[in-house]
């Protein structure tokens, strides 16, 4: 895969970013280096390596839920940009 200015512009658009030309060049170099590193990893012989199922030997360590600090509705809504007591008001996401 070739990392070029067009790809960076598409990614910038998808991520809703506004980068300077210098930042685009830096990002292009970084992404190229990452891809080169991944290609280097492909050279390793992993035929005798078992796939990793779990990172650690720890078993689910569940605990009982405990109520520690509760806030009132007024406290929870105090910094809300929009509210309709006693709820947060958010933009409609489904039609």
N, C-alpha and C positions, 0 to 999 in steps of 0.2 A: 504494500500500500504506500502510495506517495503522499506525503504531507506537504501540501502547497497552500498558497494564499487563498485559493478558492475554498478549500476544505476548511481552513480556519474561519473564513467568513461565514460559511454555512453553520459551523459549530457555534460561532458567536451569535448568530441569529437564533438558533435553536435554544441556546442557553440564555437568551435575552441579555447578552452582555454588550458593552460598548468599549472596545479596546482601542488603544492608540496603535499607530503603525509599529512603534517600537515593541509594544506588548505582543502584537501579532507575530513579529519576527522571533521574539523570545519564546513564545508558545510553540511556534513551528519547530524551532531547534529542540526544545524540550521533548515534544512529542516524537520527533525523529529519533532522538536518543533513547526514548522508552521503547520504541519499536525495534531498534537495533539490539537493545538488551534482551527483548523477548526472542528475537531471532537467535541470539547467542544461546539462550536457554534451550532452544529446540535442538541444539547440537548435543546435549547431554543424553547419554544412554540410560533410559529409565525402564528398560525391559525387565529387570529383576527387582524392581521396586514395587511393593504393594501399595495400592491406592490408600490414601489417608481417609479414614472414615470420620474420626473425631480428633480434634486437636488436643484434647486433654482426656485424662481418665476419669475426670470428675463426673459423678452421676447427678441428675437433677437434684439440686439442693434447694427445695422449696421451703418456704416459711409461711406462717400465717400472716395474713394482712393485718396491719395494725394502723389505727387512725392516730396520727401524731399531731398534725397542725391542721386546723380547719379555719377556713376564711368565710366570712359572711358574704351574702350576695352583693352587698354594697362594696365590700373590699374587692371582690372578684371583678366587678364591673367598673371599678374606679378609673382604670386606664383604658377601658374599651373605647375604640374610636366611634363606634355606634352601638347603641343599646336600646332595647325596648323592654323595660322592666318586666320581669326579673331575668331577661334573657340577653345574650349577645346577639347583635343584629349582623348578619353576614350576607354577602351577595348570593343571589340565587345561582346554583350550579347545575340544576337539572330542570328540564322543561316538561 
